[in-house]
């Protein structure tokens, strides 16, 4: 669409007197490639001027009386005739030519105006007449010629309210109301006497000039202006269409043909390439063990610093406390409230503990006094804070066996790595009854360790050790009855637990409750890792979400060096991939969130940061392991540098308080989104515990 602004005055005569176009008119030209036509439209502030002006112009040209010529030509509605105006009719001036402009009379639209010549440099004159305005076969004109003079031009009956008066000049009859003679003072006799010398509106010509401020003068100007604009639109549209077809259309068709030919050639080349391509291509980059090893063959690159169990205590409770527990358990057996499982039967109290193979509701939310005394003693002996105090009790009953044919008395191999367990807490197991052997086996190596539990004994396992070891109780041919009471700390907010591994930029982030902290809905802690090599995967065993936010120090100008920065950054990405692999091996269900390295105020350093982030984001392992990388566009200014208002007192890399708030908000949003589906899956089918 091409839009032009016309700002010139048309000072030539039209209809025998000077007229002026609207000072500003907008013309829109749209080329229709399908029909190969130009669609032309002029907007001058009038509603649908074309139809109105065509009808008015056609009606005015049917008038051939001297009065019509006077109305159209002798009186200038805009005052004196401009000196540079020219008559359209040949050999006359606007004030001396009362005739209507003959058909096909040329009008110079430039009118000596430079702006008009610049707008239409190749058009000096156009035809003011258009076939749509002067059609010799026009039915309207033919009807006017065939009208009966004995009938009023209104062609309707007055219903006896008016009388017909004949014109003394042309003989055309008019209703007295149509001729402006409707008044109670005029009777039929008076009208007949007037008809002797009366001239109809078509024949009568006023002998006095009309004032320029008269309403009829303004109406005549509006009619002719709209008629001229309509004629200009039609003729300019035709001229532009011809010019476009002769000059632009051939080049347009040639350009489209070239594009189609190139597309055809490209399609043929792609088809040939697919047909002749080899089955596989050699990898130009060195192979990465992270991408080649299957999950079962992946080996940990970090050492285990956890023990399968620690701090065994014998004769832990006094006789009265042991008797109270045994009495309660025997009563439960008599009431048959134990629920049978594979090799054992169970019951639970307190906060619900959901594990693989069991979704049983607790017997009661209230922990019985005999077990509550045990919990209070453990809290006092180990000096546990309130948030590490056990709140869930699971009792396992291992039946006695007299021969191998009896039902099994065992515990399947498993690890207590459920997401609801409070990070940093411990798992306490108290035994009553016959001694049994508990076998601990390494999950990432072939190490095995066996521990025999005795009557009235207590042993402890750390929450982190569950990522390294699994435990079980083997079935035996003969054994006596045994009860184990396992105490755990359950916190359902741990579905959003997070460990933040970051550099000095994350130092101001504080976990906990209260103002200036991450909030109690996101329990967790921060571990310092100045560089990627300092990331310790063993710290991530207990948490549902792992956020890694380091790498800035690795990408400093002095760290990258000038020898081969691309190779250095590639090795840095491989190192990060290996760290992420170890975290996934230790905790397969964890959500890993890789925060892109934040931009700095140094443009050269930002080149390294941008390349590193791009390589990590496009790596195959981020998609395969479903690793999230939230965008950090909000930290950039218009120059793609770290926004100055987010820095710490103008520091080039460290965030200020405002930047830290934005950083924490992005982390929390990423954790919330990644944990929604896991949380729904975990609690699907039962109500969420309080």
N, C-alpha and C positions, 0 to 999 in steps of 0.2 A: 504494500500500500504506500503510495506516494502522496503526501499532503503538501499543498502549496498555499501560500498566503498572498492574496491579491490586494494590493493597497494603492490603487490608482483611481482616478476619476475619468469616467467616460464623458467627454465634453462634446461629442458629436451630436447632431440632431437626430431625433427619432420622431417620426410623425410630424415633422415640420417645426419642432421647437426643441431647444437644448434640454437634456436631461442628464442626471448624474447617477452613476451606479452607487450602491452601498459602499462606503469608504473601505470597509474590510470584508472580504468574503473568503471562506475556506473552501477549497476544492479537494476532494478525495478521489484518487484514481486507483482502481484495482484491476489488475490484469488477470483474466481467467484463462489459464493455460489449456483447459479442456475445450472451451469454445473459441479460444484465440480471439477474445474481444476485450476491450477496455470498458469497464464500468465506471461512469463518471457521475459525480454528485457535487453540487454546490450548495452550501449551507450559508444562508445570509440572515438568520434569525427569524425567518418567516416559516410558518407551518405549511408544508406542502405547497410551495409557491408555483410549481410547474403546472399542476392541474388548474389552479385558479387563474394563472396568467394566460394559459392557453384559451380557456373559455372566455375570459374577458377580452383578449385580443381578437379572438374569432368574432365575438359579438360586436366589437367596435368597428371591425372592417366591413360589416354588413350595412353600416350606415353610410350613405352617400350624399346626404343632404348637406347644404352649406353650414347648418348649425353644427353638424358633426365635425366638419372640417375646422370650424372655429374653436370648438372645444378641444380638439386635438392639436391645433397648430398655432393659433394667433395669440394665445395668452400664455405667458411664461409663469409657471407657479413658483419659480425660485427667483423672480426678480428680473433685472436686465439680462439680456443675452450676453454671455461671455464673448469677448472679442475673438477668441481663437476657435469658436465653434463653427462647424461647417454644416451646411444643409445636406441631408441625404439625397433628397430629390435633386436631380441635376439642374443647375442654373438657377438656384433660388436660395434665399436666406431663411432662417427659422421664422422670422417675423413676417416674411412676405409670401411664404408658401403654405397655404392653408390645406393643401391636399395631403391625404394619407400616403405614407411611404409606399411606393410601388413594390411589387414582389421582386425578390432576388436583387434588391439594392444592396451594394456592399457597404459595410461599416468598418472603418479602420479602428480596431480595438486599442491600438497603441496610443492614438490621439496625441502624438508628440511627447508622451510620457516616457522617460528613461526606464522607470521601473517596469512599465508594461512591455517595452522592447526587450528588457532582460528576461522577463518571464516567458515571452513568446518571441524569440529572436527570428524564427523562420516564418512567422505568420504576420502578414501586413494587413490583411483584411479578411473578413468572413462574411458569409451571407446571413443577413438578419432574418431572412425567411427560412423556414424549415418545412419539409413536406407535412409534418404533423400539424403545422399551423395554417397552411393554405392548401387544402386538398380540394380540387375542383369537383370531386365526387362526394364531398361532405354532405351527408343527408340533412344536417341541420341547415345548411345554406339553401339546399334545394327546397326544404320545407318552407323557409321564409319567402322564397320567390313564388311559391304556389299558394300562398295564403290569400284568402278572400278579403278584399278591402271592406266589405260590408260587415266584417267581423272584427271585433277588437283584438289587438295583438296578444291580449292575455289568453285568448282562445277558450274562455270559460263564460258561463252564463252568470249574470248578476242576480238572478232570481227576482227580478222586478224592482230591485233597489237602485238601479242606475239606468240612464238613457244613453243611447248611442248618438254621438255628435260627429258629423263628417268634417274632414279637413278641407278648407277652401283651396288649398294648394295641391295636395296629392290625392284627395278623395278618400283617404283611409279613415275609417270610422273608429272612434274611441269611446269607451265608457267614460262618463263624466268623472267617475271616481278615479279611473286609471289616468286621466289627463290632469288630475289635480283640481277639478272643479266640483268636488263634492262638498256642498254646503246647503243648509236648509233654506237659504235665501234664493237659491237657483231653482226655479220651477221648470217644467218642460217647455213652457212658452218662452221663458227668458233664454233658455239654452238654444232653442231654435232660432231666436233672433241673433244670438251670438255666433251661430254657425255660419252666418253669411260671410264674415271676414276672419273667422277663427282659424289659426294655423296650429297644427298638432306639434307635439314635442320633437318630432323628427324634422319638421320643416322650419320651425321658428328659430331664428338666429338673433341672439341678443346684440343690439348695436353698440353696447358699452363694454369696455374691457372688464374682465373679472379681477378683483383684487387678489394679490398673491397669497393673502392670509385666509382666503375663503375656503370653507370645508371642501367644496367641490374641486378646487384646484389641487388640494392635497390628495384627494381620492384619485384624481386623474394621474398625478405623479406616481402614486403607488401602483396603479394598474400598469402603466407603461414601464416602470422599473422592473416589475416582476416579469413582464413579457420579454423585456430585453435580456434579463438574466436567464430565462428559460431558453431563449434562442441561442445565447452564448453557450450554454451548457451543451446543447445538442451539437452545435457546430464544432466547438472545441473538442468534444468527445470524438467526433468523426475524424477530425484532423490528427489527434493524438493516436487514435487507433491505427490509422494508415501509417503514421510515422513509426509506431512501434513494430508493426508487421514488416515494414521495409528495412528497418535498421537493427532492431533488437531481437526480433523473433529468429532470424537465421542464426545469429550467434548463440542464442539460447538453445535452439535445437542441436546445434553442433556440439555445444558443451555437454548436453544430456547424452548425446550419442557417444562421446568420448568416455564419459563415466560408465555407461553401460558396457562398453567394450572392455574397459579396464576391470570391471567386476567379473565379466565373463572369463577373462584371462586369469584372474586371481582364483576363481572357482576351479578352473581346469588345473591350475598348478597345485591347489590343495588336494584335489582328488588324486592326482598323480603321486603326490607325496605320500598320501595314506596308503595307496596301493603298493608302492615300492618301499615303504618303510620297513626296516628290520624288526624282528620280534622284540629285541631289547637293546638298550643303549648302555655303553659303559658310563659309570658315574665319574665325572671329571673331578669331583671333590673327594678328599680322603674319607673312607668309610668311618661312620660314627658308631661305636659299640652300643650306644644307647638305643639307636634305631634298629640294630640288627639282632640283638639278643631277645628271645622271647621272655615273657614274664617269669616263667619257672626257672630260667637259667640266669637271671640277673643276680649279681653278687653285690653285697653291701660293701661300700668303700670306707665305712666308718666302723669303729670298734664299739662293742657293747660295754657300757659301764654300769649295768644293772645286775643285781643278783636275783635268782629265781625266788628266794625267800630269805628272810632275815629275822633276827631277834626272836628265837623260839623261847617260850617261857613254859616251864612245867609247874604242876601244882599251883595253877594260877588262882583258883578260887578256893575258899574254905569249904568245909564239908556241908555246912548249912546251905550255902549258895548252890553247891552242886546238887544237893537233895531237892531244893526248890525247882531247879531246872528239870531234873529227871522226873519229878512228880508232874510237872506241867506237860512234859512230852508224853508220858504214859497216859495221861488223861486225853490228850489229843488222839492217841492211837485208839483208845477205847471209844471215843466219839467218831472215829473213822473220818477224820477231816484231812488226813494226809492224802495228797494226790499222786497217783502212781506215775512214775516216769521210767525211762529206760535204765534198769539196774538199781533203782532207788525210788523213794517217794519224798514229796516235798510239801512244805507249807511256808507261808511268809507273813510278816507283819510290817506295819509302818508304810513308808513310801513305796509305791509299786516299782519293782525291778523287772524290766522286760529283757529277756535274753533269747538267744536262738533256740527255738524249739519249745518255748513256753511264753504264754501270754496270760497267765493266771492272775486273778485279782488277789490282793492280800486278804487274809482271814479278817484282819481288822487294821484300821489306820492307827490304832493305839497299840503301842508296844507293851506287852505284858511286863509286870514288875520284875520278874526274874531276869528277863533279858535287858530291861532298862538298867538294873544294877550292874550288869556286865558292861554295858556301854559307858556308864559313868566311871567305872573303875579304869577302863581303857583310856578315856579322856584324861583322867587324872594322871595315870602312869606315863602317858606319852605327851602330856601337856598340849593337848590339841586345842586350837581355837574353835570357836563355835561353828565356823563354816566348814571345818573338817570333822565335826562330830558325826558319827554314823547315825543314820536315820532309817535304815532299811535292814530287816532281819530275814535271812533265808535259812531254813532248817532242812537238811538232807538226812534222811534215814536210810542206812545201809543194812538190809536184813541179814540175819545169821544164816549160814549155810552148813549143812552137815555132809553133803556130798556134791559131786559135780552136776548131778541131775537137778538140783534145786535151782530156782530162778537166780539169775545173776545178781551180784551185789557189787556194783561198779559205778564209775563216773566217766562218761566219754571225754575224749581229749578236747580241750577248749582253752580259750583265754578270755579273761574278763575285760574286754576292750570296748564295752558298750559306751555310746556317746554320752549317756546321762551321768556317768561317773564323774565326780568332781575332780578336775585336774589338780595334781599335787597331793591328793588324798591317798590313803592306804586301805588295803583290804585285810580284815582281821578274821581268822578262822579259829574257832574254839571247838575242841574235840572232847566228846564224852563217850566212853565205852571201850570196845576192843581196839587195839592199835591196828592201823592200816598204813600201807605204803603209798605215798603220793609221789608220782613220777613227773619230773620237770624235763622237758625236751626243748632244745633251741629251735626257733622257727626259721632262722637264717643260717644255721650250722647244724652239725650232727651231735652236739654236746647233749648229754643226758645226765640227770642228777635225781637221786631217789632220797626221799625223806620219810621216815616212819613217825607218824603221829601217835602220841601216847594219851592215856586217859587224863582229863583235866589239864590239857595243854593248849597253848595259844601260839600260833605263828602268823607272820605278817608278810604280805606281798605289796609291793609298790604299784601304783597305777601305771607308771611308765614301764615296769617290767613286763606288762601284758603284751607289749609290742615286740618283745624279744623271746618270751617263753610261753609255752602252752603246758598245761598240767592235766593229769588224769589219775584215776584209781583203777588199777587192773583188777579183773575178776580172778577169784581164787576158788579152789575146790571146797575148802572149809574155812569158816571164819565166824566170829561172834558178832553180835549186834553193835552198831556204832551210829552215833549222831554227830553231825558237824553243824555248827552254827556260824554262818558267815555274815559279817557286818560290813555294810558298804555305806558310802556317802553319796546320795543321789541328788542331782540338781538338774532339773529339766531346762534351765536356762543355758546349760552347757551345750545345747544344740547350736548356740551361737558363740561358744567359747573360741577364743582367738589367741594365737601367739604371734606377736609382731617381731620379726627379725629385721632390724634396720640399722642404718648408720646414724651419725650424729644429728641428722635432720629429724629423726623420730624421738630424740631424747626428751623433748617436752611433753610427749604423749604419756598420760598417766591413766592406768586402769583402776577401776573402783567405782564408788558411788559418790555423788556430791558434785558441786560446781567445779568446772575445770577438768573433769575426768571423762573417760569414754562412756561411763554409765554402767550400772549394775546389770543391765540387760545384755551386756557383752563382756562376760568375765574373761580374764586373760592376763597376760603379762608381756613385757617387752624384753627381748634379748638383743644385746648389742652385737652387730656384725659390721665392722667398718668396711670390709671388702667381701666380695663373693666367696673367696676362699675361707672366710671365717664362719660361714654358715655351718651349723652343726645339726644334722638331721635328727640326731637322738633327742634334741630338745622339743621336737614336734610330735612326740608319740601320743600325748594325752589330749590333744586339742582337735576340735572339729574343723577349725579353719586355721590355715597358715598363711600369713601375709608376709611377703618378702619385699622389702623396700630398701635395697642397697645397690651399689654399683657406681655411685657418683664419684667416689674416690678412685675407682678403677679407671674412670674415663677422664681424669684430669689431663691437662696437656702434658705435664711432666711424666705421668704414668704411662700414657699411650706411646710417647716417643715419636720420632720422625722416621725411623728406619722402615717399618712396614706396619702402619696402623691397621690396615685391613686384616692382616694375619693376626694381630694382637686382639682385635675385637672378635674375630671368629673363635679364637681360643677361649676368650672370655665367655662367649655364648655356650661353648661346649662344656665349660666348667659349671656354668649355671644349670645346664641340662642334667648333669650328673648329680648335682645336689638335689634337684627336684625328683630325680629317679629314686634316690635313697629315701626321701621323705615318703614317696608313694609306696615303697616296699615296706617301710615300717608301719605306715598307717594308710592302708588302701582306701579307706572311706573318707579321708580328710579332703577338704576343699582347699586347693592351693590358689592363692590370688597373687599374681605377680604385678606389683605396681611398676609402671614404666619409670625409668630414671627421669627425675625432674629436670627441666631445662635450667640453665644458668644464665647469668648476665654476660657470659663470654660467647661470642658467636662461633669462634673456632672450636671451643669445647662442645658447643651444641651440635656441631657437625658429627662428632663422635657419638654423642648421646642419641642423635636421630638415627644414625646407622645401627647402633646397638639395639634400640627399641624396635626398629623395623625388622631386623634379623630374628629377634626373639618372637615378635608377633607373627611372623610368617613361617616360623618353624613348624615342622610336622608334629613334634612332641606336644606342643601347646594344645593342638586340636585333639590328638589321641588321648591325652590325659585329662582333657576337659579343664584346662587351666584358664582362669579368667584374667583378663588384662583391662581394667577400666581405663577409659581415656582421661587425659589430664589437660585438655585444651583450655580449660578455664584458668590455667596458670600462665598462659602466654599473653604477651602484649601484642601490639600491632606489628612489631618487628620480630615476632617469634622468639622473643627473649623472656626470661622469667620476669613477671610483672613486678615493678619496683615496689608497689604498695604491699606486696606479699612477702617481701624479704625482711630480714632482721637487720634494721639500721643500715640499709643499703648494701648488705652482704651480697656477694655475687651468687652464692649457692644455698645459703641457709634460709629457711622460712621463718617469718615472724609469727606473731600470735594469730593474725588473720589467716595467713597461709596454712598454719597448723590446723586451725578449725576447718578449713576447706578440705585439707588432706584427710582428717579424721572422718568427716562426713562422707567422703567418697569411699573410704574403707568400710564404713558401716553399711552403706547402701549396697556395696558389692557382697558383703557377708550376708545381708538379709536376702538378697535375690538368690544367691547360691544355696542358701539353707532352706528356702521355702519348700522345694520339692522333697528334699530329704526329710524334713520335719513332717510333712504330710504322709510320706510313706512309712515313717517310723511309728506314727500314732494312728494309722488307718485301721478302722475296725473297733476302736475302743476309745473311751473318753480320756482326755488328757488329765493326768493326776494334778492335784492342786500344788 
